[in-house]
Amino acid sequence: MDVLSSDDDSIIEVVENKIQVKKLYSKIDNCLAQREKLVIEMRYGLLDGKPKTQREIAKLLGISRSYVSRIEKRALKKLFKELNNVNK
């Protein structure tokens, strides 16, 4: 049997998506250190819609690309923990 989506389903998905995005931005503001926040915002284009490479971020911040990678990895782990309530 084929499943057809209705406009109601689309509206619910849009609202749920917006709620998740607000939750993510809140966690970014509350649980990340300033440098971690900056790296995540630049890396995923959260400020201007234009994602930057680790090399571009490293050049802007005057640090190595590998250090940007470590900061990004640490920040993503923190966000994952916060968003999934894995605080044990």
PyMOL Python script that loads the backbone (N, CA, C, O; Angstrom):
from pymol import cmd

cmd.read_pdbstr("""\
ATOM      1  N   MET A   1       0.844  -1.161   0.000  1.00  0.00           N
ATOM      2  CA  MET A   1       0.000   0.000   0.000  1.00  0.00           C
ATOM      3  C   MET A   1       0.905   1.245   0.000  1.00  0.00           C
ATOM      4  O   MET A   1       1.875   1.324   0.753  1.00  0.00           O
ATOM      5  N   ASP A   2       0.576   2.173  -0.826  1.00  0.00           N
ATOM      6  CA  ASP A   2       1.323   3.423  -0.891  1.00  0.00           C
ATOM      7  C   ASP A   2       0.875   4.360   0.214  1.00  0.00           C
ATOM      8  O   ASP A   2      -0.298   4.410   0.585  1.00  0.00           O
ATOM      9  N   VAL A   3       1.832   5.091   0.721  1.00  0.00           N
ATOM     10  CA  VAL A   3       1.518   6.070   1.756  1.00  0.00           C
ATOM     11  C   VAL A   3       1.674   7.459   1.151  1.00  0.00           C
ATOM     12  O   VAL A   3       2.722   7.809   0.610  1.00  0.00           O
ATOM     13  N   LEU A   4       0.620   8.225   1.255  1.00  0.00           N
ATOM     14  CA  LEU A   4       0.651   9.581   0.730  1.00  0.00           C
ATOM     15  C   LEU A   4       0.773  10.558   1.884  1.00  0.00           C
ATOM     16  O   LEU A   4       0.120  10.402   2.915  1.00  0.00           O
ATOM     17  N   SER A   5       1.606  11.557   1.705  1.00  0.00           N
ATOM     18  CA  SER A   5       1.724  12.554   2.767  1.00  0.00           C
ATOM     19  C   SER A   5       0.671  13.629   2.560  1.00  0.00           C
ATOM     20  O   SER A   5       0.271  13.933   1.436  1.00  0.00           O
ATOM     21  N   SER A   6       0.250  14.176   3.638  1.00  0.00           N
ATOM     22  CA  SER A   6      -0.718  15.264   3.559  1.00  0.00           C
ATOM     23  C   SER A   6      -0.038  16.558   3.971  1.00  0.00           C
ATOM     24  O   SER A   6       1.081  16.544   4.484  1.00  0.00           O
ATOM     25  N   ASP A   7      -0.705  17.656   3.750  1.00  0.00           N
ATOM     26  CA  ASP A   7      -0.152  18.946   4.158  1.00  0.00           C
ATOM     27  C   ASP A   7       0.028  19.007   5.663  1.00  0.00           C
ATOM     28  O   ASP A   7       0.946  19.663   6.155  1.00  0.00           O
ATOM     29  N   ASP A   8      -0.852  18.319   6.408  1.00  0.00           N
ATOM     30  CA  ASP A   8      -0.743  18.299   7.865  1.00  0.00           C
ATOM     31  C   ASP A   8       0.581  17.662   8.295  1.00  0.00           C
ATOM     32  O   ASP A   8       1.236  18.147   9.218  1.00  0.00           O
ATOM     33  N   ASP A   9       0.973  16.572   7.622  1.00  0.00           N
ATOM     34  CA  ASP A   9       2.235  15.919   7.934  1.00  0.00           C
ATOM     35  C   ASP A   9       3.410  16.874   7.692  1.00  0.00           C
ATOM     36  O   ASP A   9       4.344  16.928   8.492  1.00  0.00           O
ATOM     37  N   SER A  10       3.362  17.610   6.607  1.00  0.00           N
ATOM     38  CA  SER A  10       4.436  18.533   6.266  1.00  0.00           C
ATOM     39  C   SER A  10       4.542  19.648   7.300  1.00  0.00           C
ATOM     40  O   SER A  10       5.644  20.039   7.683  1.00  0.00           O
ATOM     41  N   ILE A  11       3.413  20.154   7.745  1.00  0.00           N
ATOM     42  CA  ILE A  11       3.410  21.222   8.740  1.00  0.00           C
ATOM     43  C   ILE A  11       3.996  20.725  10.047  1.00  0.00           C
ATOM     44  O   ILE A  11       4.783  21.426  10.683  1.00  0.00           O
ATOM     45  N   ILE A  12       3.623  19.537  10.449  1.00  0.00           N
ATOM     46  CA  ILE A  12       4.146  18.955  11.689  1.00  0.00           C
ATOM     47  C   ILE A  12       5.659  18.787  11.588  1.00  0.00           C
ATOM     48  O   ILE A  12       6.379  19.102  12.536  1.00  0.00           O
ATOM     49  N   GLU A  13       6.145  18.298  10.457  1.00  0.00           N
ATOM     50  CA  GLU A  13       7.585  18.121  10.266  1.00  0.00           C
ATOM     51  C   GLU A  13       8.319  19.456  10.308  1.00  0.00           C
ATOM     52  O   GLU A  13       9.402  19.541  10.887  1.00  0.00           O
ATOM     53  N   VAL A  14       7.757  20.491   9.713  1.00  0.00           N
ATOM     54  CA  VAL A  14       8.382  21.811   9.701  1.00  0.00           C
ATOM     55  C   VAL A  14       8.466  22.356  11.124  1.00  0.00           C
ATOM     56  O   VAL A  14       9.502  22.887  11.527  1.00  0.00           O
ATOM     57  N   VAL A  15       7.387  22.227  11.882  1.00  0.00           N
ATOM     58  CA  VAL A  15       7.365  22.714  13.257  1.00  0.00           C
ATOM     59  C   VAL A  15       8.373  21.940  14.113  1.00  0.00           C
ATOM     60  O   VAL A  15       9.126  22.541  14.879  1.00  0.00           O
ATOM     61  N   GLU A  16       8.389  20.622  13.985  1.00  0.00           N
ATOM     62  CA  GLU A  16       9.346  19.812  14.745  1.00  0.00           C
ATOM     63  C   GLU A  16      10.782  20.179  14.387  1.00  0.00           C
ATOM     64  O   GLU A  16      11.647  20.242  15.260  1.00  0.00           O
ATOM     65  N   ASN A  17      11.029  20.417  13.121  1.00  0.00           N
ATOM     66  CA  ASN A  17      12.363  20.801  12.671  1.00  0.00           C
ATOM     67  C   ASN A  17      12.775  22.136  13.295  1.00  0.00           C
ATOM     68  O   ASN A  17      13.906  22.285  13.757  1.00  0.00           O
ATOM     69  N   LYS A  18      11.860  23.100  13.307  1.00  0.00           N
ATOM     70  CA  LYS A  18      12.160  24.411  13.893  1.00  0.00           C
ATOM     71  C   LYS A  18      12.441  24.293  15.388  1.00  0.00           C
ATOM     72  O   LYS A  18      13.322  24.976  15.909  1.00  0.00           O
ATOM     73  N   ILE A  19      11.706  23.442  16.070  1.00  0.00           N
ATOM     74  CA  ILE A  19      11.933  23.221  17.504  1.00  0.00           C
ATOM     75  C   ILE A  19      13.321  22.632  17.722  1.00  0.00           C
ATOM     76  O   ILE A  19      14.040  23.065  18.622  1.00  0.00           O
ATOM     77  N   GLN A  20      13.705  21.657  16.916  1.00  0.00           N
ATOM     78  CA  GLN A  20      15.024  21.035  17.042  1.00  0.00           C
ATOM     79  C   GLN A  20      16.146  22.034  16.762  1.00  0.00           C
ATOM     80  O   GLN A  20      17.174  22.020  17.438  1.00  0.00           O
ATOM     81  N   VAL A  21      15.950  22.898  15.770  1.00  0.00           N
ATOM     82  CA  VAL A  21      16.960  23.905  15.436  1.00  0.00           C
ATOM     83  C   VAL A  21      17.127  24.886  16.596  1.00  0.00           C
ATOM     84  O   VAL A  21      18.253  25.238  16.947  1.00  0.00           O
ATOM     85  N   LYS A  22      16.017  25.331  17.194  1.00  0.00           N
ATOM     86  CA  LYS A  22      16.095  26.236  18.344  1.00  0.00           C
ATOM     87  C   LYS A  22      16.817  25.566  19.507  1.00  0.00           C
ATOM     88  O   LYS A  22      17.616  26.199  20.197  1.00  0.00           O
ATOM     89  N   LYS A  23      16.534  24.293  19.720  1.00  0.00           N
ATOM     90  CA  LYS A  23      17.193  23.539  20.791  1.00  0.00           C
ATOM     91  C   LYS A  23      18.698  23.454  20.537  1.00  0.00           C
ATOM     92  O   LYS A  23      19.499  23.608  21.459  1.00  0.00           O
ATOM     93  N   LEU A  24      19.073  23.210  19.297  1.00  0.00           N
ATOM     94  CA  LEU A  24      20.490  23.125  18.937  1.00  0.00           C
ATOM     95  C   LEU A  24      21.199  24.457  19.184  1.00  0.00           C
ATOM     96  O   LEU A  24      22.269  24.488  19.793  1.00  0.00           O
ATOM     97  N   TYR A  25      20.609  25.551  18.715  1.00  0.00           N
ATOM     98  CA  TYR A  25      21.228  26.857  18.919  1.00  0.00           C
ATOM     99  C   TYR A  25      21.346  27.188  20.399  1.00  0.00           C
ATOM    100  O   TYR A  25      22.336  27.783  20.825  1.00  0.00           O
ATOM    101  N   SER A  26      20.353  26.810  21.178  1.00  0.00           N
ATOM    102  CA  SER A  26      20.401  27.038  22.624  1.00  0.00           C
ATOM    103  C   SER A  26      21.559  26.269  23.251  1.00  0.00           C
ATOM    104  O   SER A  26      22.296  26.810  24.074  1.00  0.00           O
ATOM    105  N   LYS A  27      21.717  25.008  22.860  1.00  0.00           N
ATOM    106  CA  LYS A  27      22.815  24.187  23.395  1.00  0.00           C
ATOM    107  C   LYS A  27      24.173  24.743  22.966  1.00  0.00           C
ATOM    108  O   LYS A  27      25.124  24.734  23.748  1.00  0.00           O
ATOM    109  N   ILE A  28      24.262  25.223  21.735  1.00  0.00           N
ATOM    110  CA  ILE A  28      25.513  25.807  21.260  1.00  0.00           C
ATOM    111  C   ILE A  28      25.878  27.002  22.136  1.00  0.00           C
ATOM    112  O   ILE A  28      27.034  27.151  22.534  1.00  0.00           O
ATOM    113  N   ASP A  29      24.907  27.845  22.435  1.00  0.00           N
ATOM    114  CA  ASP A  29      25.159  29.033  23.264  1.00  0.00           C
ATOM    115  C   ASP A  29      25.498  28.676  24.704  1.00  0.00           C
ATOM    116  O   ASP A  29      26.336  29.335  25.320  1.00  0.00           O
ATOM    117  N   ASN A  30      24.863  27.645  25.247  1.00  0.00           N
ATOM    118  CA  ASN A  30      24.982  27.353  26.676  1.00  0.00           C
ATOM    119  C   ASN A  30      26.093  26.388  27.065  1.00  0.00           C
ATOM    120  O   ASN A  30      26.641  26.507  28.161  1.00  0.00           O
ATOM    121  N   CYS A  31      26.438  25.451  26.219  1.00  0.00           N
ATOM    122  CA  CYS A  31      27.374  24.412  26.675  1.00  0.00           C
ATOM    123  C   CYS A  31      28.758  24.478  26.032  1.00  0.00           C
ATOM    124  O   CYS A  31      29.670  23.778  26.474  1.00  0.00           O
ATOM    125  N   LEU A  32      28.932  25.297  25.009  1.00  0.00           N
ATOM    126  CA  LEU A  32      30.236  25.360  24.348  1.00  0.00           C
ATOM    127  C   LEU A  32      31.038  26.567  24.818  1.00  0.00           C
ATOM    128  O   LEU A  32      30.487  27.629  25.106  1.00  0.00           O
ATOM    129  N   ALA A  33      32.343  26.376  24.887  1.00  0.00           N
ATOM    130  CA  ALA A  33      33.249  27.489  25.158  1.00  0.00           C
ATOM    131  C   ALA A  33      33.228  28.422  23.940  1.00  0.00           C
ATOM    132  O   ALA A  33      32.815  28.020  22.853  1.00  0.00           O
ATOM    133  N   GLN A  34      33.666  29.643  24.127  1.00  0.00           N
ATOM    134  CA  GLN A  34      33.604  30.647  23.057  1.00  0.00           C
ATOM    135  C   GLN A  34      34.307  30.183  21.779  1.00  0.00           C
ATOM    136  O   GLN A  34      33.759  30.327  20.687  1.00  0.00           O
ATOM    137  N   ARG A  35      35.506  29.633  21.906  1.00  0.00           N
ATOM    138  CA  ARG A  35      36.248  29.191  20.718  1.00  0.00           C
ATOM    139  C   ARG A  35      35.544  28.014  20.040  1.00  0.00           C
ATOM    140  O   ARG A  35      35.490  27.952  18.812  1.00  0.00           O
ATOM    141  N   GLU A  36      35.008  27.088  20.824  1.00  0.00           N
ATOM    142  CA  GLU A  36      34.277  25.948  20.265  1.00  0.00           C
ATOM    143  C   GLU A  36      33.054  26.442  19.500  1.00  0.00           C
ATOM    144  O   GLU A  36      32.771  25.980  18.394  1.00  0.00           O
ATOM    145  N   LYS A  37      32.341  27.375  20.093  1.00  0.00           N
ATOM    146  CA  LYS A  37      31.154  27.946  19.455  1.00  0.00           C
ATOM    147  C   LYS A  37      31.523  28.599  18.128  1.00  0.00           C
ATOM    148  O   LYS A  37      30.852  28.397  17.116  1.00  0.00           O
ATOM    149  N   LEU A  38      32.593  29.379  18.145  1.00  0.00           N
ATOM    150  CA  LEU A  38      33.033  30.072  16.933  1.00  0.00           C
ATOM    151  C   LEU A  38      33.407  29.083  15.830  1.00  0.00           C
ATOM    152  O   LEU A  38      33.029  29.270  14.674  1.00  0.00           O
ATOM    153  N   VAL A  39      34.144  28.037  16.184  1.00  0.00           N
ATOM    154  CA  VAL A  39      34.546  27.031  15.197  1.00  0.00           C
ATOM    155  C   VAL A  39      33.316  26.338  14.604  1.00  0.00           C
ATOM    156  O   VAL A  39      33.229  26.168  13.388  1.00  0.00           O
ATOM    157  N   ILE A  40      32.378  25.944  15.446  1.00  0.00           N
ATOM    158  CA  ILE A  40      31.169  25.263  14.953  1.00  0.00           C
ATOM    159  C   ILE A  40      30.348  26.192  14.057  1.00  0.00           C
ATOM    160  O   ILE A  40      29.861  25.771  13.008  1.00  0.00           O
ATOM    161  N   GLU A  41      30.195  27.442  14.465  1.00  0.00           N
ATOM    162  CA  GLU A  41      29.422  28.394  13.656  1.00  0.00           C
ATOM    163  C   GLU A  41      30.069  28.610  12.295  1.00  0.00           C
ATOM    164  O   GLU A  41      29.372  28.656  11.281  1.00  0.00           O
ATOM    165  N   MET A  42      31.386  28.743  12.258  1.00  0.00           N
ATOM    166  CA  MET A  42      32.064  28.944  10.976  1.00  0.00           C
ATOM    167  C   MET A  42      32.077  27.670  10.142  1.00  0.00           C
ATOM    168  O   MET A  42      31.852  27.710   8.932  1.00  0.00           O
ATOM    169  N   ARG A  43      32.341  26.544  10.790  1.00  0.00           N
ATOM    170  CA  ARG A  43      32.474  25.267  10.083  1.00  0.00           C
ATOM    171  C   ARG A  43      31.182  24.879   9.361  1.00  0.00           C
ATOM    172  O   ARG A  43      31.215  24.355   8.247  1.00  0.00           O
ATOM    173  N   TYR A  44      30.053  25.141  10.007  1.00  0.00           N
ATOM    174  CA  TYR A  44      28.769  24.729   9.431  1.00  0.00           C
ATOM    175  C   TYR A  44      27.955  25.892   8.873  1.00  0.00           C
ATOM    176  O   TYR A  44      26.782  25.718   8.541  1.00  0.00           O
ATOM    177  N   GLY A  45      28.550  27.059   8.767  1.00  0.00           N
ATOM    178  CA  GLY A  45      27.896  28.205   8.142  1.00  0.00           C
ATOM    179  C   GLY A  45      26.701  28.729   8.913  1.00  0.00           C
ATOM    180  O   GLY A  45      25.749  29.225   8.310  1.00  0.00           O
ATOM    181  N   LEU A  46      26.730  28.629  10.232  1.00  0.00           N
ATOM    182  CA  LEU A  46      25.586  29.051  11.036  1.00  0.00           C
ATOM    183  C   LEU A  46      25.461  30.568  11.122  1.00  0.00           C
ATOM    184  O   LEU A  46      24.391  31.083  11.445  1.00  0.00           O
ATOM    185  N   LEU A  47      26.529  31.278  10.841  1.00  0.00           N
ATOM    186  CA  LEU A  47      26.494  32.734  10.915  1.00  0.00           C
ATOM    187  C   LEU A  47      26.060  33.371   9.605  1.00  0.00           C
ATOM    188  O   LEU A  47      25.233  34.282   9.591  1.00  0.00           O
ATOM    189  N   ASP A  48      26.622  32.886   8.505  1.00  0.00           N
ATOM    190  CA  ASP A  48      26.373  33.530   7.209  1.00  0.00           C
ATOM    191  C   ASP A  48      25.876  32.573   6.125  1.00  0.00           C
ATOM    192  O   ASP A  48      25.722  32.973   4.971  1.00  0.00           O
ATOM    193  N   GLY A  49      25.626  31.320   6.484  1.00  0.00           N
ATOM    194  CA  GLY A  49      25.146  30.348   5.499  1.00  0.00           C
ATOM    195  C   GLY A  49      26.244  29.799   4.603  1.00  0.00           C
ATOM    196  O   GLY A  49      25.967  29.065   3.654  1.00  0.00           O
ATOM    197  N   LYS A  50      27.497  30.155   4.902  1.00  0.00           N
ATOM    198  CA  LYS A  50      28.629  29.700   4.081  1.00  0.00           C
ATOM    199  C   LYS A  50      29.595  28.910   4.951  1.00  0.00           C
ATOM    200  O   LYS A  50      30.398  29.499   5.674  1.00  0.00           O
ATOM    201  N   PRO A  51      29.528  27.587   4.890  1.00  0.00           N
ATOM    202  CA  PRO A  51      30.453  26.770   5.681  1.00  0.00           C
ATOM    203  C   PRO A  51      31.904  27.011   5.255  1.00  0.00           C
ATOM    204  O   PRO A  51      32.188  27.223   4.077  1.00  0.00           O
ATOM    205  N   LYS A  52      32.802  26.975   6.216  1.00  0.00           N
ATOM    206  CA  LYS A  52      34.220  27.160   5.934  1.00  0.00           C
ATOM    207  C   LYS A  52      34.970  25.852   6.191  1.00  0.00           C
ATOM    208  O   LYS A  52      34.551  25.027   7.003  1.00  0.00           O
ATOM    209  N   THR A  53      36.072  25.685   5.493  1.00  0.00           N
ATOM    210  CA  THR A  53      36.905  24.504   5.707  1.00  0.00           C
ATOM    211  C   THR A  53      37.719  24.702   6.986  1.00  0.00           C
ATOM    212  O   THR A  53      37.840  25.812   7.504  1.00  0.00           O
ATOM    213  N   GLN A  54      38.270  23.601   7.476  1.00  0.00           N
ATOM    214  CA  GLN A  54      39.123  23.694   8.655  1.00  0.00           C
ATOM    215  C   GLN A  54      40.336  24.578   8.370  1.00  0.00           C
ATOM    216  O   GLN A  54      40.787  25.315   9.247  1.00  0.00           O
ATOM    217  N   ARG A  55      40.855  24.509   7.172  1.00  0.00           N
ATOM    218  CA  ARG A  55      42.004  25.341   6.802  1.00  0.00           C
ATOM    219  C   ARG A  55      41.647  26.827   6.834  1.00  0.00           C
ATOM    220  O   ARG A  55      42.424  27.648   7.323  1.00  0.00           O
ATOM    221  N   GLU A  56      40.471  27.166   6.313  1.00  0.00           N
ATOM    222  CA  GLU A  56      40.042  28.569   6.317  1.00  0.00           C
ATOM    223  C   GLU A  56      39.885  29.087   7.753  1.00  0.00           C
ATOM    224  O   GLU A  56      40.298  30.201   8.075  1.00  0.00           O
ATOM    225  N   ILE A  57      39.285  28.260   8.599  1.00  0.00           N
ATOM    226  CA  ILE A  57      39.088  28.641   9.999  1.00  0.00           C
ATOM    227  C   ILE A  57      40.435  28.801  10.694  1.00  0.00           C
ATOM    228  O   ILE A  57      40.648  29.756  11.440  1.00  0.00           O
ATOM    229  N   ALA A  58      41.336  27.863  10.445  1.00  0.00           N
ATOM    230  CA  ALA A  58      42.670  27.924  11.055  1.00  0.00           C
ATOM    231  C   ALA A  58      43.377  29.220  10.679  1.00  0.00           C
ATOM    232  O   ALA A  58      44.000  29.859  11.527  1.00  0.00           O
ATOM    233  N   LYS A  59      43.281  29.603   9.427  1.00  0.00           N
ATOM    234  CA  LYS A  59      43.926  30.828   8.957  1.00  0.00           C
ATOM    235  C   LYS A  59      43.303  32.049   9.639  1.00  0.00           C
ATOM    236  O   LYS A  59      44.021  32.957  10.058  1.00  0.00           O
ATOM    237  N   LEU A  60      41.980  32.075   9.752  1.00  0.00           N
ATOM    238  CA  LEU A  60      41.286  33.201  10.392  1.00  0.00           C
ATOM    239  C   LEU A  60      41.635  33.333  11.872  1.00  0.00           C
ATOM    240  O   LEU A  60      41.771  34.442  12.389  1.00  0.00           O
ATOM    241  N   LEU A  61      41.778  32.195  12.549  1.00  0.00           N
ATOM    242  CA  LEU A  61      42.033  32.209  13.986  1.00  0.00           C
ATOM    243  C   LEU A  61      43.523  32.174  14.339  1.00  0.00           C
ATOM    244  O   LEU A  61      43.897  32.345  15.500  1.00  0.00           O
ATOM    245  N   GLY A  62      44.355  31.957  13.345  1.00  0.00           N
ATOM    246  CA  GLY A  62      45.794  31.916  13.583  1.00  0.00           C
ATOM    247  C   GLY A  62      46.245  30.678  14.342  1.00  0.00           C
ATOM    248  O   GLY A  62      47.171  30.735  15.151  1.00  0.00           O
ATOM    249  N   ILE A  63      45.577  29.550  14.071  1.00  0.00           N
ATOM    250  CA  ILE A  63      45.931  28.279  14.703  1.00  0.00           C
ATOM    251  C   ILE A  63      46.089  27.221  13.618  1.00  0.00           C
ATOM    252  O   ILE A  63      45.802  27.485  12.451  1.00  0.00           O
ATOM    253  N   SER A  64      46.541  26.025  13.991  1.00  0.00           N
ATOM    254  CA  SER A  64      46.726  24.968  12.994  1.00  0.00           C
ATOM    255  C   SER A  64      45.397  24.315  12.623  1.00  0.00           C
ATOM    256  O   SER A  64      44.426  24.359  13.379  1.00  0.00           O
ATOM    257  N   ARG A  65      45.385  23.710  11.436  1.00  0.00           N
ATOM    258  CA  ARG A  65      44.197  23.012  10.975  1.00  0.00           C
ATOM    259  C   ARG A  65      43.878  21.843  11.901  1.00  0.00           C
ATOM    260  O   ARG A  65      42.709  21.571  12.174  1.00  0.00           O
ATOM    261  N   SER A  66      44.898  21.158  12.381  1.00  0.00           N
ATOM    262  CA  SER A  66      44.668  20.014  13.266  1.00  0.00           C
ATOM    263  C   SER A  66      44.060  20.457  14.593  1.00  0.00           C
ATOM    264  O   SER A  66      43.270  19.725  15.189  1.00  0.00           O
ATOM    265  N   TYR A  67      44.429  21.660  15.060  1.00  0.00           N
ATOM    266  CA  TYR A  67      43.837  22.167  16.300  1.00  0.00           C
ATOM    267  C   TYR A  67      42.358  22.509  16.078  1.00  0.00           C
ATOM    268  O   TYR A  67      41.526  22.273  16.954  1.00  0.00           O
ATOM    269  N   VAL A  68      42.038  23.064  14.908  1.00  0.00           N
ATOM    270  CA  VAL A  68      40.627  23.324  14.563  1.00  0.00           C
ATOM    271  C   VAL A  68      39.860  22.008  14.579  1.00  0.00           C
ATOM    272  O   VAL A  68      38.742  21.939  15.088  1.00  0.00           O
ATOM    273  N   SER A  69      40.468  20.966  14.019  1.00  0.00           N
ATOM    274  CA  SER A  69      39.834  19.650  13.989  1.00  0.00           C
ATOM    275  C   SER A  69      39.548  19.139  15.404  1.00  0.00           C
ATOM    276  O   SER A  69      38.470  18.610  15.672  1.00  0.00           O
ATOM    277  N   ARG A  70      40.514  19.301  16.297  1.00  0.00           N
ATOM    278  CA  ARG A  70      40.325  18.849  17.691  1.00  0.00           C
ATOM    279  C   ARG A  70      39.238  19.654  18.391  1.00  0.00           C
ATOM    280  O   ARG A  70      38.425  19.096  19.129  1.00  0.00           O
ATOM    281  N   ILE A  71      39.223  20.968  18.162  1.00  0.00           N
ATOM    282  CA  ILE A  71      38.190  21.819  18.767  1.00  0.00           C
ATOM    283  C   ILE A  71      36.815  21.403  18.263  1.00  0.00           C
ATOM    284  O   ILE A  71      35.871  21.273  19.042  1.00  0.00           O
ATOM    285  N   GLU A  72      36.710  21.196  16.953  1.00  0.00           N
ATOM    286  CA  GLU A  72      35.433  20.798  16.356  1.00  0.00           C
ATOM    287  C   GLU A  72      34.964  19.465  16.922  1.00  0.00           C
ATOM    288  O   GLU A  72      33.797  19.320  17.288  1.00  0.00           O
ATOM    289  N   LYS A  73      35.851  18.507  16.994  1.00  0.00           N
ATOM    290  CA  LYS A  73      35.500  17.175  17.506  1.00  0.00           C
ATOM    291  C   LYS A  73      35.015  17.264  18.955  1.00  0.00           C
ATOM    292  O   LYS A  73      34.006  16.656  19.311  1.00  0.00           O
ATOM    293  N   ARG A  74      35.734  18.024  19.791  1.00  0.00           N
ATOM    294  CA  ARG A  74      35.353  18.188  21.198  1.00  0.00           C
ATOM    295  C   ARG A  74      33.982  18.862  21.310  1.00  0.00           C
ATOM    296  O   ARG A  74      33.149  18.448  22.117  1.00  0.00           O
ATOM    297  N   ALA A  75      33.751  19.892  20.508  1.00  0.00           N
ATOM    298  CA  ALA A  75      32.478  20.615  20.536  1.00  0.00           C
ATOM    299  C   ALA A  75      31.321  19.721  20.103  1.00  0.00           C
ATOM    300  O   ALA A  75      30.249  19.753  20.706  1.00  0.00           O
ATOM    301  N   LEU A  76      31.536  18.928  19.061  1.00  0.00           N
ATOM    302  CA  LEU A  76      30.473  18.030  18.588  1.00  0.00           C
ATOM    303  C   LEU A  76      30.145  16.964  19.627  1.00  0.00           C
ATOM    304  O   LEU A  76      28.984  16.584  19.784  1.00  0.00           O
ATOM    305  N   LYS A  77      31.167  16.479  20.338  1.00  0.00           N
ATOM    306  CA  LYS A  77      30.922  15.510  21.411  1.00  0.00           C
ATOM    307  C   LYS A  77      30.079  16.130  22.512  1.00  0.00           C
ATOM    308  O   LYS A  77      29.146  15.503  23.015  1.00  0.00           O
ATOM    309  N   LYS A  78      30.410  17.370  22.888  1.00  0.00           N
ATOM    310  CA  LYS A  78      29.641  18.066  23.915  1.00  0.00           C
ATOM    311  C   LYS A  78      28.184  18.242  23.489  1.00  0.00           C
ATOM    312  O   LYS A  78      27.262  17.994  24.265  1.00  0.00           O
ATOM    313  N   LEU A  79      27.996  18.672  22.251  1.00  0.00           N
ATOM    314  CA  LEU A  79      26.634  18.876  21.745  1.00  0.00           C
ATOM    315  C   LEU A  79      25.862  17.564  21.704  1.00  0.00           C
ATOM    316  O   LEU A  79      24.689  17.517  22.075  1.00  0.00           O
ATOM    317  N   PHE A  80      26.515  16.508  21.259  1.00  0.00           N
ATOM    318  CA  PHE A  80      25.865  15.199  21.210  1.00  0.00           C
ATOM    319  C   PHE A  80      25.390  14.793  22.601  1.00  0.00           C
ATOM    320  O   PHE A  80      24.255  14.351  22.780  1.00  0.00           O
ATOM    321  N   LYS A  81      26.283  14.952  23.589  1.00  0.00           N
ATOM    322  CA  LYS A  81      25.923  14.595  24.969  1.00  0.00           C
ATOM    323  C   LYS A  81      24.740  15.430  25.456  1.00  0.00           C
ATOM    324  O   LYS A  81      23.792  14.896  26.031  1.00  0.00           O
ATOM    325  N   GLU A  82      24.799  16.710  25.229  1.00  0.00           N
ATOM    326  CA  GLU A  82      23.737  17.609  25.690  1.00  0.00           C
ATOM    327  C   GLU A  82      22.393  17.299  25.013  1.00  0.00           C
ATOM    328  O   GLU A  82      21.351  17.275  25.668  1.00  0.00           O
ATOM    329  N   LEU A  83      22.432  17.068  23.730  1.00  0.00           N
ATOM    330  CA  LEU A  83      21.190  16.843  22.978  1.00  0.00           C
ATOM    331  C   LEU A  83      20.584  15.466  23.262  1.00  0.00           C
ATOM    332  O   LEU A  83      19.385  15.262  23.072  1.00  0.00           O
ATOM    333  N   ASN A  84      21.397  14.544  23.707  1.00  0.00           N
ATOM    334  CA  ASN A  84      20.887  13.196  23.972  1.00  0.00           C
ATOM    335  C   ASN A  84      20.826  12.879  25.455  1.00  0.00           C
ATOM    336  O   ASN A  84      20.585  11.733  25.833  1.00  0.00           O
ATOM    337  N   ASN A  85      21.039  13.876  26.296  1.00  0.00           N
ATOM    338  CA  ASN A  85      20.973  13.712  27.748  1.00  0.00           C
ATOM    339  C   ASN A  85      21.777  12.514  28.245  1.00  0.00           C
ATOM    340  O   ASN A  85      21.288  11.701  29.029  1.00  0.00           O
ATOM    341  N   VAL A  86      23.009  12.424  27.776  1.00  0.00           N
ATOM    342  CA  VAL A  86      23.890  11.320  28.143  1.00  0.00           C
ATOM    343  C   VAL A  86      24.803  11.758  29.290  1.00  0.00           C
ATOM    344  O   VAL A  86      25.927  11.270  29.412  1.00  0.00           O
ATOM    345  N   ASN A  87      24.331  12.653  30.106  1.00  0.00           N
ATOM    346  CA  ASN A  87      25.157  13.181  31.200  1.00  0.00           C
ATOM    347  C   ASN A  87      25.167  12.202  32.361  1.00  0.00           C
ATOM    348  O   ASN A  87      24.267  12.215  33.201  1.00  0.00           O
ATOM    349  N   LYS A  88      26.183  11.356  32.406  1.00  0.00           N
ATOM    350  CA  LYS A  88      26.299  10.372  33.483  1.00  0.00           C
ATOM    351  C   LYS A  88      27.648  10.456  34.126  1.00  0.00           C
ATOM    352  O   LYS A  88      27.935   9.704  35.057  1.00  0.00           O
TER     353      LYS A  88
END
""", "prot")
cmd.dss("prot")
cmd.show_as("cartoon", "prot")
cmd.util.cbc("prot")
cmd.orient("prot")
